Amino acid sequence: MGSLRPVLAIAAKDILTWVRTPSAIAVSLLPPIAFLLIIFVAAGAVGRNPVALVVQDSGPQAQRLVSILEDSDAFRVQRATPEEATHLLDTLQVAGIITIPASFDDNYRMHRPDPVSVRINNLNLDFTNDLRRSVPAAITGFYADQPDTPVMVGVAESDLRPHDVDLAQFELVPILVLLLTLMGIVNGGLAAAREFEDLTIKALLLAPIGRGTLITGKILACWVTTMLVAGVVLAVSFVSGILRPAGWYWLPALAVIGLIALAAAGLGTALGGALRRFSAVSGAGINVAIYLFFLSGGISVAAFLPEWIQTIAHFTPTFYGVDALEAAIFYQSTDNLGRDVAVLVLTAAGGLILGIVSLRRRLNAF
Amino acid sequence: MSLRRNLRVVRAVAAADIRLTLREPLFAIIGVLIPINFLLLFLLFALSGGQAPVAVVMNDRGPLAEQFVQAMNNSQSFLIHTASPADAEREIRSGSIVAVITVPQDFDAALAAKRRIDLPVEVNNLNVDFTNDIRRAVPLSITSFYADAFPEQVVVTAQESDVQAHDTGYVPYLAVSIVVAGLMLASLLQGSVNTARDYELGTIKELALAPVNRFAVGVGKMLGAAALATASALLLLAVVILPIGVHPLHPLEVLGFGLLIIAAFLALGVLIGTLVRRRQQAIPLSIAAVLPLFFLSGPFGPANWLGDVPGAIAVVSPLTYAIAAFQHAFHGYQTAPQDLTADSIVLAAFTLVTVALTAFVFGRRGARH
């Protein structure tokens, strides 16, 4: 009880300092806000390429294909004459030109080869492959709608999870983890570095408290601020319905958030003790947090990455944090929960030990 | 005041700034390496590509079944490997694949008899984006398979012709865009941190009181910051040219546009440093400014292809013109609706405006310190 008051006093001091330091708040909040903005802009636009559509046949089959192309969620179609289409392609207003030839219906009726021509501005494979896939996909739709379709192979889909999750919603979980790691690493680091840079560490060392009390207070302050910000984010997400764990899945979600915050606070304190300079800590902390973000599937899914990166990702603790949060929030699943929580507990313990050892060594040497 | 004396002032101020920066070697190294980190991290995104890893369970090894798997391979949608049902189930549950596609035992026989047959497709429906890719790609493979195996039945096909002589991979394309972001970040960081440091250490007072031309002081400070920004830029270019293997078709354009970008964003960095006066604020502001601006300036392709809103935002971002100019310098083609002349005019005008604005603000606030 005797050492609890100084721990709380040091924690309260650090929290107040954080609240009064807009730059520290900016370091933690700006990158996640930037990624959030990017995800929402990108999610609305992914995969829909603008194309010019030249229709030279007014027959019923040609019109049916036109209707499929215009309704497709793979294109934004603009009807044009051949000259207009060429101009649109030359000035990069469209990514390609799809031309349905004058002989389309005749060839189709006569079972003759009936090509639809596609001219693509193949400036990079991402857009180009989208178009290469999308036009045959429209042709697939064309045949699927025919009463006498020759295609006898169908698809019987079954899903692993109870429902699909929207892309923007899905990306919010890695961004929440980025926020937690940035808050913990950068703020924990800055709180420690600030004491050395402003020389206030001298006053703290002269105070009649143990070094363990000092370190515990600093880590506690960082953990509390991280959890406060996470609490605000979760409350806003819950009210808006974006992130809403069902029933008892709140518990693993909160436990995982608490563990990530604790690990990050420990690592941040270690970084602050090691570097002791505000500029170095903020530069290194942001870098570390963004690396962790990308390797935990920040703007992709680990399974889509090359195998060697997947191997590295499996050694990244935030990978397990993202996995556990996605399972709890989106799929109401406990698959891998034990493994994920075990990794996070070990990481939190490791982070705390690192933080304590680093700061204790620095204090002893001061 | 003679030109010679002004040049001495420029040299002295630049040298002092470089020395001060090198006194904090850790931050100097981090500052140079941060843009490289950007390059590596965003390339991770590019490496993921658009191909979904799937397992195919082959319960039929007939020629038509094999031809169907070949059609899936050619669809540019999947990374395929065959697996036993148990292995495939284990892989999809562990999250290492996105779908299991099972070719049924009587696949060949059903097609020969013109009997309808359904392919069981188990999807790891993590999110709508990946799930819809699979939902589109499997039917697409089926039609492509029919067009090859039964050309008299499926006669409608896509006949492609390309505008560019050859395809450009996603990594070489994105790497060039990231170089521009790296140049911006390096310049903003060095400019803002060097200036803020002068306010923190109080050296700005000495500079303001010195009987020298203030413009020469400003130029010297920009050159000092430019030294480290240029080191970072050279490192970035070396990574893009050597390990990634993207060689510029027009090296002089790389040099010219690179210098313009560095000058413009160095000036902006000095402006940020002058306004916030604290490195604590200058560093996060510089890093955070790059991320949204980069993503909204068409790094993946023409921004207007993503829709009207992204296109309109990109028009007012100077980075859009810088990315388009660099893509031209490396790959030799236009990647934005405006041409290279427009890119050059916008970048030159932006550089002039930022330098003038920074000189104006630096002169007024520096004098008031």
Boltz contact constraints between the chains, C-beta under 6 A:
constraints:
  - contact:
      token1: [A, 23]
      token2: [B, 280]
      max_distance: 6.0
  - contact:
      token1: [A, 23]
      token2: [B, 281]
      max_distance: 6.0
  - contact:
      token1: [A, 26]
      token2: [B, 284]
      max_distance: 6.0
  - contact:
      token1: [A, 27]
      token2: [B, 284]
      max_distance: 6.0
  - contact:
      token1: [A, 30]
      token2: [B, 284]
      max_distance: 6.0
  - contact:
      token1: [A, 30]
      token2: [B, 288]
      max_distance: 6.0
  - contact:
      token1: [A, 31]
      token2: [B, 288]
      max_distance: 6.0
  - contact:
      token1: [A, 34]
      token2: [B, 288]
      max_distance: 6.0
  - contact:
      token1: [A, 34]
      token2: [B, 291]
      max_distance: 6.0
  - contact:
      token1: [A, 34]
      token2: [B, 292]
      max_distance: 6.0
  - contact:
      token1: [A, 37]
      token2: [B, 292]
      max_distance: 6.0
  - contact:
      token1: [A, 38]
      token2: [B, 295]
      max_distance: 6.0
  - contact:
      token1: [A, 45]
      token2: [B, 306]
      max_distance: 6.0
  - contact:
      token1: [A, 45]
      token2: [B, 307]
      max_distance: 6.0
  - contact:
      token1: [A, 45]
      token2: [B, 310]
      max_distance: 6.0
  - contact:
      token1: [A, 49]
      token2: [B, 305]
      max_distance: 6.0
  - contact:
      token1: [A, 50]
      token2: [B, 305]
      max_distance: 6.0
  - contact:
      token1: [A, 91]
      token2: [B, 337]
      max_distance: 6.0
  - contact:
      token1: [A, 92]
      token2: [B, 302]
      max_distance: 6.0
  - contact:
      token1: [A, 92]
      token2: [B, 337]
      max_distance: 6.0
  - contact:
      token1: [A, 95]
      token2: [B, 305]
      max_distance: 6.0
  - contact:
      token1: [A, 111]
      token2: [B, 152]
      max_distance: 6.0
  - contact:
      token1: [A, 111]
      token2: [B, 155]
      max_distance: 6.0
  - contact:
      token1: [A, 113]
      token2: [B, 155]
      max_distance: 6.0
  - contact:
      token1: [A, 114]
      token2: [B, 155]
      max_distance: 6.0
  - contact:
      token1: [A, 114]
      token2: [B, 156]
      max_distance: 6.0
  - contact:
      token1: [A, 115]
      token2: [B, 157]
      max_distance: 6.0
  - contact:
      token1: [A, 115]
      token2: [B, 159]
      max_distance: 6.0
  - contact:
      token1: [A, 116]
      token2: [B, 158]
      max_distance: 6.0
  - contact:
      token1: [A, 117]
      token2: [B, 159]
      max_distance: 6.0
  - contact:
      token1: [A, 118]
      token2: [B, 158]
      max_distance: 6.0
  - contact:
      token1: [A, 118]
      token2: [B, 160]
      max_distance: 6.0
  - contact:
      token1: [A, 119]
      token2: [B, 161]
      max_distance: 6.0
  - contact:
      token1: [A, 120]
      token2: [B, 162]
      max_distance: 6.0
  - contact:
      token1: [A, 121]
      token2: [B, 163]
      max_distance: 6.0
  - contact:
      token1: [A, 122]
      token2: [B, 162]
      max_distance: 6.0
  - contact:
      token1: [A, 122]
      token2: [B, 164]
      max_distance: 6.0
  - contact:
      token1: [A, 122]
      token2: [B, 167]
      max_distance: 6.0
  - contact:
      token1: [A, 123]
      token2: [B, 335]
      max_distance: 6.0
  - contact:
      token1: [A, 124]
      token2: [B, 168]
      max_distance: 6.0
  - contact:
      token1: [A, 124]
      token2: [B, 170]
      max_distance: 6.0
  - contact:
      token1: [A, 124]
      token2: [B, 173]
      max_distance: 6.0
  - contact:
      token1: [A, 124]
      token2: [B, 301]
      max_distance: 6.0
  - contact:
      token1: [A, 125]
      token2: [B, 167]
      max_distance: 6.0
  - contact:
      token1: [A, 125]
      token2: [B, 169]
      max_distance: 6.0
  - contact:
      token1: [A, 125]
      token2: [B, 170]
      max_distance: 6.0
  - contact:
      token1: [A, 126]
      token2: [B, 170]
      max_distance: 6.0
  - contact:
      token1: [A, 127]
      token2: [B, 301]
      max_distance: 6.0
  - contact:
      token1: [A, 129]
      token2: [B, 76]
      max_distance: 6.0
  - contact:
      token1: [A, 133]
      token2: [B, 77]
      max_distance: 6.0
  - contact:
      token1: [A, 135]
      token2: [B, 158]
      max_distance: 6.0
  - contact:
      token1: [A, 136]
      token2: [B, 140]
      max_distance: 6.0
  - contact:
      token1: [A, 136]
      token2: [B, 144]
      max_distance: 6.0
  - contact:
      token1: [A, 136]
      token2: [B, 158]
      max_distance: 6.0
  - contact:
      token1: [A, 137]
      token2: [B, 136]
      max_distance: 6.0
  - contact:
      token1: [A, 137]
      token2: [B, 140]
      max_distance: 6.0
  - contact:
      token1: [A, 139]
      token2: [B, 143]
      max_distance: 6.0
  - contact:
      token1: [A, 139]
      token2: [B, 156]
      max_distance: 6.0
  - contact:
      token1: [A, 140]
      token2: [B, 139]
      max_distance: 6.0
  - contact:
      token1: [A, 140]
      token2: [B, 140]
      max_distance: 6.0
  - contact:
      token1: [A, 140]
      token2: [B, 143]
      max_distance: 6.0
  - contact:
      token1: [A, 150]
      token2: [B, 153]
      max_distance: 6.0
  - contact:
      token1: [A, 151]
      token2: [B, 146]
      max_distance: 6.0
  - contact:
      token1: [A, 152]
      token2: [B, 116]
      max_distance: 6.0
  - contact:
      token1: [A, 153]
      token2: [B, 117]
      max_distance: 6.0
  - contact:
      token1: [A, 153]
      token2: [B, 142]
      max_distance: 6.0
  - contact:
      token1: [A, 154]
      token2: [B, 118]
      max_distance: 6.0
  - contact:
      token1: [A, 155]
      token2: [B, 119]
      max_distance: 6.0
  - contact:
      token1: [A, 155]
      token2: [B, 121]
      max_distance: 6.0
  - contact:
      token1: [A, 155]
      token2: [B, 138]
      max_distance: 6.0
  - contact:
      token1: [A, 156]
      token2: [B, 118]
      max_distance: 6.0
  - contact:
      token1: [A, 156]
      token2: [B, 120]
      max_distance: 6.0
  - contact:
      token1: [A, 157]
      token2: [B, 121]
      max_distance: 6.0
  - contact:
      token1: [A, 158]
      token2: [B, 122]
      max_distance: 6.0
  - contact:
      token1: [A, 159]
      token2: [B, 123]
      max_distance: 6.0
  - contact:
      token1: [A, 159]
      token2: [B, 125]
      max_distance: 6.0
  - contact:
      token1: [A, 160]
      token2: [B, 124]
      max_distance: 6.0
  - contact:
      token1: [A, 161]
      token2: [B, 125]
      max_distance: 6.0
  - contact:
      token1: [A, 164]
      token2: [B, 125]
      max_distance: 6.0
  - contact:
      token1: [A, 164]
      token2: [B, 128]
      max_distance: 6.0
  - contact:
      token1: [A, 164]
      token2: [B, 131]
      max_distance: 6.0
  - contact:
      token1: [A, 165]
      token2: [B, 127]
      max_distance: 6.0
  - contact:
      token1: [A, 166]
      token2: [B, 128]
      max_distance: 6.0
  - contact:
      token1: [A, 167]
      token2: [B, 127]
      max_distance: 6.0
  - contact:
      token1: [A, 167]
      token2: [B, 128]
      max_distance: 6.0
  - contact:
      token1: [A, 167]
      token2: [B, 129]
      max_distance: 6.0
  - contact:
      token1: [A, 170]
      token2: [B, 127]
      max_distance: 6.0
  - contact:
      token1: [A, 278]
      token2: [B, 280]
      max_distance: 6.0
  - contact:
      token1: [A, 279]
      token2: [B, 27]
      max_distance: 6.0
  - contact:
      token1: [A, 279]
      token2: [B, 279]
      max_distance: 6.0
  - contact:
      token1: [A, 279]
      token2: [B, 283]
      max_distance: 6.0
  - contact:
      token1: [A, 280]
      token2: [B, 26]
      max_distance: 6.0
  - contact:
      token1: [A, 280]
      token2: [B, 27]
      max_distance: 6.0
  - contact:
      token1: [A, 282]
      token2: [B, 283]
      max_distance: 6.0
  - contact:
      token1: [A, 283]
      token2: [B, 30]
      max_distance: 6.0
  - contact:
      token1: [A, 284]
      token2: [B, 30]
      max_distance: 6.0
  - contact:
      token1: [A, 286]
      token2: [B, 287]
      max_distance: 6.0
  - contact:
      token1: [A, 287]
      token2: [B, 37]
      max_distance: 6.0
  - contact:
      token1: [A, 294]
      token2: [B, 41]
      max_distance: 6.0
  - contact:
      token1: [A, 294]
      token2: [B, 44]
      max_distance: 6.0
  - contact:
      token1: [A, 299]
      token2: [B, 45]
      max_distance: 6.0
  - contact:
      token1: [A, 300]
      token2: [B, 45]
      max_distance: 6.0
  - contact:
      token1: [A, 300]
      token2: [B, 48]
      max_distance: 6.0
  - contact:
      token1: [A, 303]
      token2: [B, 53]
      max_distance: 6.0
  - contact:
      token1: [A, 303]
      token2: [B, 95]
      max_distance: 6.0
  - contact:
      token1: [A, 303]
      token2: [B, 96]
      max_distance: 6.0
  - contact:
      token1: [A, 304]
      token2: [B, 48]
      max_distance: 6.0
  - contact:
      token1: [A, 305]
      token2: [B, 48]
      max_distance: 6.0
  - contact:
      token1: [A, 306]
      token2: [B, 47]
      max_distance: 6.0
